[in-house]
């Protein structure tokens, strides 16, 4: 019997190993079989696919710019009834081990090669950040935590609650999982309850006050499931997805009283130029799903934005709108480093404390890197890669750069023997702006978030840090850590040294929690805004002052929904797709 059980275990291990091996080595064959509509941009031909009734030239009912968190579910939905072209500037996630495995989460962010899934940028505030550059968008490089928005958010944005509650499960059934709770996360959960972040709501997707365990897009084998997999629900005969297709601008017909989107101009992986056009139907649309950085940038490059901004770079103006790029916000995060005497299992965010003071408390632990990961230096966390040009000169001191490089080199070893308790401001009142640096779409625009410029944000950060410290000092968390209870001063000093941003530090000023918040602010990649509803788009997300142009992504948000926005942005793609189909076809829509 024992021999039989052993043989079964061996067989299961062999199957899992072969599955992993084949999924990496045969990733191209896999995605070409399951997603036959995905191909490189250089394969694009004006006579290769759908045709307009009024022209011999290929045309599409919908052109979606950006195959990301919202773009993929949107494309899958619209393709059930109409021809859809998706233009994604990055590659596919399926063959990239740094994207596919939880253990490579940090490495994916650190890979700054030209074809990597993440494109780093540094805000003028001195905070290091990144934007996705891959089919599947942010779901390919994030920490995987999945939660729905709170019901008040849905009411504020004016969405149909019934359709929202139909759209979330469509996503969840395909790519979301219940996590196996790591020991660090379990101890953190007990610590939250110990300090009064209650009740315990167990595992739930819902946004509820108290402590809960959320969903994850990592399965039990640590494999990531991204928005790109939602394309499996598409009608393959009606969908074309071009990878390495970088859209440079939206094309407009300006002969009428209102500029009308007619198509886009894009370049392929070889730098060759192409144009793709909409059908002549008045309901055909170009839909921008480039994210909070990419969408306002592309709008301005297309001639839609503040007049002075466009004139400064000699961009031909299509429409003046002073609000494009305004109202940019990022949820500031600060963390307390907790050292351990022994290595800790790697875990990303699984448990969260949702407080009534507008602060979320979360946790992560350990450091991982699979043997078959794409090796690279910590490029995103490197001060030496030449991206300091976006920082104010006073922050680019030689001493600051050298100290940053040293702390960056030490961080993985520290993090491997410990973890972080994180606090994030829920709805920051501090906002900033995005501006073009040049007219090259490949270059990042300049973005300023103005962290803690509003005093209420700073007050909430101080409260959040105090609560995070109490969690660490709680008896239940200390029992897990098996170490002496650290003082607040010790926690702050260790955390300042372990922090990774380009802001000058006040190492010895640990008595001022306000100063600690300012010195150690980092991002949790939840930036949003730049194309707000009522200012850049209407409530149907159509760009004001234009025809046949819409935006479906987080740039329209004035707040980041829930403790993590990815679930709502995924749902948003499905939701907007159904709304568009139903308004165009009524009961004849096939969704």
N, C-alpha and C positions, 0 to 999 in steps of 0.2 A: 504493500500500500504506500509506504514511504517513498519507494522508488517511483511509483506511478505519479505521486504528487510532485516529486522532484522533476520528473520528465515533463509534466504539465507546465510547471513554472519555467523550465528551460525553454519550452516551446513558445510560451507567451513572451518571454524576454527576446527570443529570436525574432518573433513577428514584429515586436515593437522596434527592435534594432533595425530590421530590414525596412520597416515603414519609414523610420527616420532617415536611413541611408538613401532609400529610393526617393524620398521627398526632397532631398537636397540634390543628389546627383541627377535625378530625372525631373527636376522642378520645371524645366522648360517644356518637356514633353507633357507633364501633368497639366500645366496651365494652358498649353495650346490645345489639349484635348478637352478640358472642361470649359475653357474660355476661348473658343476659336475666333472670337471677334476682336481679340487683343492683338495688335501688331505694332511694329515700329512706325514712327511718323514718316520715315523716308519712303514707306510703301504707298503713301497717299497719292491717289490719282484723281483728277477731276472727273474721270469716267469710270471709277472703280466700284461705285455702289449705287445709292439711291438717285433717282432723277426727278427733276421738277417737271410738271406738266407743261410749263411754258418755256422750257429751255433744255438744250441737250447737256448742259453742265450739271454735274452732281449737286444736289442740294438736300437739306435736312429740315425736318420739322423742328428739331431742337438741337442746338449746339451748346454743350455744357463745358465751360472752361474750368477745369480742375476736377480730377477724379479722386476727391478726398472723402472726408467723413460724411459730408452731406451729398457730394456729387455722385458717389456710387449708388446709394439707395435711390436717389432721384432719377438717375439714368435707368436703373433696373425697372423702376415703376413706369416711367414714361414710355419705355420701349415696348411695353405690353400692347400699345396701340399706335405708336408713331415712330418714325425713323429718328434715331438719336446718334449724334456724334459727340464723343467725350474726348477732350484734348488734355492730356496729363503731361506735365513737364518732366516728371520723374520716370523711373522704371517700374518693374513689378516687384512686389514684396516676396513672392513665393520662393525665389532662389537665394535669398539673402539670409544667412544664418543669424546675422546680427539683429534682424527684424523678427525672425521666427521664434526665437527662444527667450524666455524670461531671463535666463542666466546671462544673456548678453545685453540687457536693457541699457546699462551704462555705456557699453561699447558702441551701441548704435548711435547714441548721442555724441560720442567722441569722434566718430568717423566723419571727417570733413573733406573727404575726397570729392571730386566734382560729380561723381555719380552716386554719392551716398544718399540714404533716405532722409537725412536731416541737413538743413542748411542753417548754420549758426548765424546769429546776429547779436550785437551788443547795443542795448538802448543807450541813449545819451545820459541816462541816469547811472550808467556803469554796471548794469545788471546783464549777465550773460543769458541768452535765450536761444531758441531754435524754432524753425518753421519746417514743416514736412515738405519733402520733395520726392513723392513716391505715390503710386496708385494705392489708394486706401488712406492717404493723408495722415493726420495725426494719430489714427488708430494703429499705425505701424511703429510709432516711436514713443508712445505714451506709457504710463505706468499701469494701464489696463483697467483701472477702477471704473465700474459701471453703476450708475444710479440715475433715477429719473429726477426731473425737476419737481419742485414743490408745486402744489396746485395753485398757489397765489401767483406764481410766475406765469402759468398758462393763462390765467385770467388777465394779468397785466398786459400780455402781448396780444390778447384778443383771439386766441386760437380756439377752435372747436374742441371742447374737452372730450367729446365722444370719439371724434376721429383721432385725437391724440392717443387715447387709450386703446385704439385699434392699431395704431402705428408702432407704439413701443413693442408689443409682443411680436410683431413681424420681424423686428430686428433681433429680439432676445432669443427667439426660437432657432435662429441661424448661427449666431456667433457669441452668445453670452453664456457664462457658466457660474455655478456656485463654487467659491474657492474652498480649498482645503486649508483650514486656518493654521497658519504658522505659529510656533510657540511664542515668538515675539509679539505677534498680533493678539494672541489669546491673553498674554500677560498685560498688554496694553489695554485690552478691553476691561480686564479686572481693575486696572488702575483708574480708568475713566469712571467706572461705577463707584470706586472707592472715594473719589473726590466729588461725587454728586452729579455726574453727567448721566442722568437717568430719565426714563426707564431703559432697560435693555430690550431692544426691539428685535433681536435675533437677526437672521438673514432676511433681507428685504431689499427690493429695488426702490422702494418708496422713500421719499425725503421726510423724515419724522424726527422731531426733537428727541434727544437722548443718544444712546449709543447703539450702533448697528453694525452688521457685517453686510457689505454690498456685493454686487456681482463683479465679475471679471471677464475680460475677453481672452484670458489665458485658460487653457483646459488643464485637466489634472496631470498631464504630462509636461506642462510648462510650455506648450506651444501656443503662439499668439494667433488669434483669429481676427482678421481685419475687415474693414468696410469693403475691401476689394472682393471678398467672398460673397457679398450680397449680390454681386453681378451674376452669380449663378441663377438668380431668380429672373433674369432678364429674358426677353425674347431674342435669341441669338440672331435671328434673321433681320431684326430691326435695329441692331446696335453695332456701332463701330467704336472701338476704344483705341486711340493712338497714344502710345507712350513715347517719351522724349519729344513731345510736341509742345513747344514753348510759345504760347500766344503772346504776341507783341502788342496788338491793339484790336479793339472792336472796330469794325467798318460801319460807317453810317451813310445813309442817303439823306442829304441835307437840302434837297430841293423843295420839300414841303415846309409847312410852318413849324412842324415838330420833327427833330432829327429821329430817323428810324434806323434801328440796327438791321443790317442786311447780312452780316457774316463776320468773320475774323481773319486776321493775318497771323500766321504762325511760322516758326522755323522748325526743321527736323533736327535729328541728332548730328547731321552733317553740316548744319548751318544753312541749308537750302530753304528758300522762302516758298510758302504755299498760302493759298486763300481757300476758305471753305464758306459756303453760302447757305442761307436759309431758303426755304421754298417761298413762293410769293404769297402764301396764305398769311392773312393779317394776324393770325394767332400763333404763327411760328415765332420762336424766341431764341435769343442768345441769353444763356443763364450763367452768371458768374458765381462760381463756388470755389474761389481761390483762397478763402480764409481772411482773417482780419488784417493780415499784412498784405496779401496778394491782391485782394479785390479793390481796395482804395488805390493801391499803386497802379493797377491796370486801368481803372477808370480814368485816372489822371493822364496816363500815357495815351489813352484813347481820346483825350480832349474834353473830358467831363470832370470839372473840379473848380477850385478857386482860380479866378482869372489871373491874379498876380502870380500864382504858382506856375501856371501854364506859360505865361508870357516870359517868366524868368528863364525857362528852358526852351523857349521858342517852339512850344507845342501848339499846333493849330487848334484853336478852341472850338469845340462843338457845342458845349453848354456850360455856362457859369453856374457853379454850385459851391458856395463858400463852406459847406459843411462836410464835403468829402475829405476824409482824413482826420476829422475832428472827433473829439469824444473818445479817444483811445484810452482803454483802461486795462490794467493787469492786476489780478488779485495778488497782493503782496504776501509772500510767505516768509516766515522766519522759523528757524529750527534750533533745537537744543541737542547737542551731541551727547550720547550716553556710551561711555567706554565699557567694554567687558573684558574679563580676563581670559576668555576663550572665544574661538570663532563662533559666529552666529549664522544660522540658516538665513539665506537671502529671502527677503520678503518685500514686496511692494505694497502699496496701500490696499488693505482689505477691511480694516475696521475704522470707523470714524465716529467722533463725538460731535454731534450737532447741537451747539449751545444756543441759548436765547439771547446772547449778547452779540450775535453777529460774527462769531468766530467758529471755525471748524478745527478740530484737533485730530491729527492723523499720525501715522507712523510708518517707517520703513527700516529695514535692517540688512546687514550683511553686504557682500559684494560678490558678484559672480562673473565668470567668463568661461564659456564652453571651449573645449579644445579646438573645435572646428570653426571658431568664430573668425571673422575677418580681423586680423591683427592691425592695430593702429595706435598711434600716440593719442593722448587725450586732447585732441585738436580743439574741440569746442571749449575745453577748459584751459587752453593755452594762451598765455599773454603774448607769446612770441610769434603768433601767426599773422600779425599785421592787421588785425581788425580793431586796433586801438584808435584808428583814424576817426572813428565815429564818436570818440570820447572827448570831452572838454580837455584842453591841454593840461590844466592843473591836476587832472586825475592820471596823467600819463607820466608820472615820475619814475625815474629809474629804480628807486627803492621800492615803489609800489609794485612794479612789474616783477622785480626779483623776488619779493616776498610772495607774490601771487604764484609764481612758478614753483617755489619751494612748497607752499601749502598744497598746490595741485598735485605735486609728485608724492606727497605724503598721504593724501586723502584716501586712496583705495586701501592702503594697509590699515589705516585707522578704522575706516568704515567696515572692514572685514571683521574686526573684533568689536562690534558694537552696532549702534543704529542711531536713528534720529526720531525725536518726537517733533512733529511739525504743527504749526498753527498758521491758518490762512484766514485772511479777512474776507468775509462773505460778499459784501457788496460795497467795494471801495467808492468813496466819494471823490477821491483824487483822480483826475483825468488829464490826458495829454493830447498829443497830436502826432500825425504822420506826415512827413514831407518827402518829396523826391530829392535824391542826391544828383541823379542824372537821368538820362532817358534809356538806359540799358535795363531791360526787364530782368536780366539775370542778377543784377546787383540789388542788394537789400536797400529799401528806402531808409530814411532816418526816422526813428520813432522815439518819442519821449512819453513816459507814463506818469511822471511827477509823483512817484511813490511818497505817501505820507505828507503831501502838501496840504491836505485837509486835516485839521487837528483831531477830528473824530476818528479817523483811520488810525492815527498814532495812539490814541487812547485805547482803542480796541486791541491793538497789537500788544500793548503793555499788559492788558488783562489776559490776553491769550498766552503770553509768555509765562505769566504767573501760574496760569492753570496748567500749562505743559510741565512746568517745574514741579507742581504738586503731584501730577501723575507719576513723574519719575520718582519722586520722594515717597510715594505711597507704599504702604507695607507690602501689598500684593505684588507690585512691580519690583520692589527691592528683593523680595523673596526669589523672584525669577532671576534677577541680575546677580544675586549672590555677591554683593559688594556693599561697602559702607555707604550710608546715605550721603550723597554729595550736597554741599551747600550751594545756595543760589550763585554765589560768587564763583565757585569752581565750575559750575555748569556753564555760566556765561563766558568765562575765560576760555574754556575748551572749545566752546561753540564758535567764538570769534576766530580762533586760530584755524578751525576746520572749515570755516565758511569759504565759499568760492564766488566772489564777485570782484569787481574792479573799483570798489569804493574804499577810500582810505579808512583804516581801522583805528579805533581808540581802545587798544588792548587792555589798558589798566583802568578804564572808566566803566566799571561794571556796576556802579551804584545807580547809574542812570539807565533805566530800562528804555526810555525814549531814545537815548543814543544807541543802545544795543539794537533796537528795531531798525534805526536808520542805517547803521553800519552793516548789518547782516541780512538785509532784505535780499531775497532771491525770488525767482519765478517758479510757479508750478504749471507754467505753460497754458494758463487759462486767459490769455489776453483776448480782447474782443473790442468791438466798436469800429468807428471809422466810416460807417455807412448806415447811420441810425434811421429807424422807421420814423416817418414824419418829417425828416430832414433831407435824406438822400433817396429813400424808397417810401412807397405808400404801404398800407397795411397788407396789401397783396404782394409786397416785396418787389413791385415794379419800380424801376428807376424813374423818379419824378422828372418831368420835362422831356421824356423820350418815349418812343414806342418800341415794342418788341425787345425790351431789355429788362432783365430781372436779376435779383441777387438772392441766393439761397445759401447762407453760411453765417458764421458767428459775427461777421462784421456788422450785422444789423442789430445785434444785441446791445442793450444799454447796461446789462448785468450778465454775469456768468451764471447759468441755471444750475441749481443744486450744488452738491459738494464737488461734482465733476461734470463738465459740460458735454462730454463725448456722447453719452446716452441720448441727450436731448438733440444734439446736432445730427446724430444718426436718424433719430425719429423724425426730425425736421425734413430731411431729404425725402423720406417716405411720405410724410404728411403733405408736403407741398406738391409732390408728384401726383398724389390722389386728388388733391384739390384742383390742380390744373386739368387733369383728365375729366373729372366730373363736371367742371364748368364748361369744358369744351364738348363733351360727349353725353353728359347726363347719365342715364341708366345704361347706356351702351358701353360705358367704360369697363374694360377688363382689368381688374386689379387683384 
